[in-house]
């Protein structure tokens, strides 16, 4: 064998032999996997369904937590539907919220139609939802504590908003501002002033509160949140008493950074209490300016 040939043979022998295509670390996604991921997302869209009461839901949650590939697949299904996954856990299930462009997004106009209300009152209904969230979780540590359960009553929420209206009216008078803006003027301040003019209860001939009264509006908001699995009704005290759920805590965490939520909490009239109408005065020196772009907790 020639010297050149020997060198060539030695060099070839030192090279690693050709390798077959690398096997994937995870098995290919099957139609059954996709169906299971979609099934899990569908459970997440049923907010009143508790994982502990459904064996299939519990098993899919376990798979999500233990199988990263399946978790990515479920997240992708949710993203494709315009949903944001807030948490996946035994306490909350697959908690999702709808993005602005999602077919599942709840808009204020849609809510007003579902509640059989005048669309002109949508600011008031948005304010009711905002006030419920503020009273349910008045402090950042309440939102951060998974064990915290917020409690509120319809009358307590109504009293809270009226106290906020009073504070805003006092500020406007002190600064010589116009205290009678057009009823259709945009912004939270206009909504609060309109709220203050509205009757708290009113009554029909059979003593039922009027749907267009402020307690009627708050009551509808609370009923909607209960039907959506965010609140649980606990009694009839105070016009209806409620407690929060884990899913509602996650939803409020998601909206906690909104300008409207911050403005409402900055008024300083939200107590940490049992949901009654007892209110605390705002601390001295609070800045009560309202952001011009403060929004409501619904998609426009």
N, C-alpha and C positions, 0 to 999 in steps of 0.2 A: 504494500500500500504506500502510495507516495506521501511525502511529508505534508504537502498541501491538503491532500484528501483527509489525512489523519486529523489535521487541525480543524478542518471543516466538520468532521464527524464529532470531535470533542465539543466544539462550540454548539452544535445542534443538540447534543445530549444534555448540555447544561441548561438549555431553555426548558421552561415548563411546558408540558404537553398542552395542546389545545383543550380549553374547558368548554363544556356545554353551556348554553345560556343559563345565567343565574336564575335559580328558582326564586320566586317571590316569597317574601317572609310571611305574607298573609295570603290566604286563599282568595281567588278571584271573587268579586261580589256576584252573588247569584240573585235571580229574581225573588227568591224567598227572603234573602237578606233585605232587599229593597222593600219588600212588602212588610216585613217586620219593622223596619225603620219608619215607614209611613204609618204603620199601626200605632207606634209609640207617639208620633206627632199627633195623631188623631185623638189619642188619650189626653194629650196635653191641651187639646182644644175643647175638652169637656171639664171645665174647672171645678165642677161640683163632684166629680168622680175622685174618690180617695184611693190611692194605691193599695192601702191595707184591705180594701174591700173587693179587690179584683186580682186574682192570681196571675192572670196573663200580664196585666199592667206591672205588677211587682217583678215578674220574671224579666220583662223587657227593660225595666229600670236597672236591674242587676246586670244585665248584659251590657247596657250602656256604660255602666261604671267600670266593668271589668274588661271590656273588649274595645280598645281604642279605635279600631277600624270601624266597628259598628257605631260607635259614638260619632265619628266623623261623618258617616253615612246619614245618621239621623239629623245631625246638624245641617248637612247639605240639603236634606229634604225640607227642613224648616226654613232655611234661607231661600230656597226656591219658591216657597209659598209666601215670602215676605214677612216671615216671623223671626223674632229675636228670642233666643233661648236665654232665659234669666237664671234658671237653676234646674238641675236634675237631681232629685233627692227623694228619699222615702217620705219626708215630711210634706213636700210641695208637689211631688210628682214631676212631670215635665212641664215646668212653668214657662209659658211663652207669652210674648206680647207682640202685637201686630205693628209692623212698620207703617210709615205713612202711605206707602204705595200698595200695601197688602189689601187683598180682597176682604180680609178679616178686620180691617181697621174700622173702629167705631168713630164716626164723625158727629159733631154736635147736631147738625141738621137731621141726620139719621136717627139719633137718639131722641130728638124732639118729636119726630114723627112716630117713633115706637112708643113714646110716652103719651101720645095724643095731646100734644101741647102746641101752643102758638109758637111758630118759629121766631117771632119777635122776642120771646122770653129765653132764647137759647143762652144769653149771657148769664141769666139768673140760674139756669140749670147747671151751667158750667161752674159758676161760683159755688153752688151747693156741693158739687163733687169735690171741688178744691178745698172747701171748708171741712168736709168730712175727712179728707186725707190729713189736713192739718191738725184736726182734733184727735184723730186716731193715733198719730205719731208726731207729737209736738216737739220732740227733741231728737237731735241726731243719734244719740245713744239708743233711743227707742227703736229706730230703724236698724241699727247695727246689731241689736240683741235678738237673735232668732227666737228666744223664749218669750219675748215681750208680746203681750196681747192688748191691743187697744180697745177701749170701750167708749161708747158714745150713745147719745139719744137724739132723736129728731129735734126735740125742743131745745136741747143743749146746743146743737149745731146752729139752730136759728138764732138763739140768744148770742152766740159767739159772733155771727155775721153782723147782727144789729149793733153789737158793741164796736165792731170794727167800723161800721158805718158812722157811728157817733164820733169816734176818734178822727175819722177823715173829715167829717163836717166841721168839727172844732178846729182842725188844722186849716181848713179852707177859710173859715171866718177870721182866724188870727192873721192870715196872710192876705186877706182881702180878695180872695179869689172868687170867681163866679161859682155860686153854689147850686145853680140850676141849669146844667148843661142839657143839650137836646137828648131825649130819651134814647135815640138811636146812635149816640156818639160812641165810637169804639173805645175799648180800654176797660180795665177793671174798675177804675174809679166811677165811671158812668154806670157800670153794672151795680156797684155798691149803692149808689144814690138811688137808682131805680128800685133796688131791693128794699131800701129804707121806706120808700113810699108805699110799698105793697103791704096789704093787710097780712098780719102774722097768721091768722087762722081763717076768719070768715066762717060762714056756716051755711049749710043747706037747710031746708025745712026740717029734715030729720036729724039735724045736729052734726052731720058729717062735715069735716073740714073741706073747704073748697080746693079743687086741684090747683087753681092758680094762686092760692095763698102761699106765703113763703114756707110755712111748715108742710103744705101740700107738695111743694117743689122738692124740699129736702126729703120728705117721705118717699117720693118717687125715685129720687137718686139712691136712697138707701135700699129700696126694693130692687132696683136694677142691679146694684152691686151684690145683693143677696142672691138674685137669680144667676148672676155671673160667677158665683162661688167666691166672692171677695169678702163678704160679710156673712155673719150668721145671726139671725134674730134670736134674742134671748128673752124677750118679754114685751109687755105693752106699756111699761113705765115711760114717762116723759115723751109720749107720743110715739113710742116704739124704741126699744133699746137693742143695741147690736154689739157684737164683738168681731174683731178682725180675724182673718185667716192668714196662713203663711203666704198664700198666693197674693193677697192684697198687700202684704208687707213688701214683697218683691216688686209689685207694680209701683208702689209709692216710692221705693228706692229708685226706680227707674226715672221717675218724674221729679225727684226731690231737687234736682238742680235747676228746675225751670224758674224763670223770673217770677211767675205768678205765685208759686209756692213760697219762694223766698220773701216776697213782699207781704204775703199774708202772715207768715210767721214773725216777720220783723215788727209787726204791729204790737206784739207782746201781750196779746189778750187771750192766748190759749193756755188754759190750765192743764196740769197733769192731774186728772181726777177720775171719778167713776163715770163720767159722761153726763153729769148733771149740768145745769146752766150756770153754775158758779164760775165767775170770771175774775181774772187777776188784772190789776191795772198795769199798763206798760211801764217799764223802767224809765227813770228820768233820762232825758237826753237822747231817746230813740230817734233815729232819722226815719221819718214816715214818708219820704219821697217815694212815689210810685214810678217804676220804670215805664217809659213810653211804649216799649214793645212787650210789656208783660202779657203773656198768653194764657189760655185756658187749657186744662188737661184733656183736650180732645184734639184730634187732627182737624185742621181747617177745612 
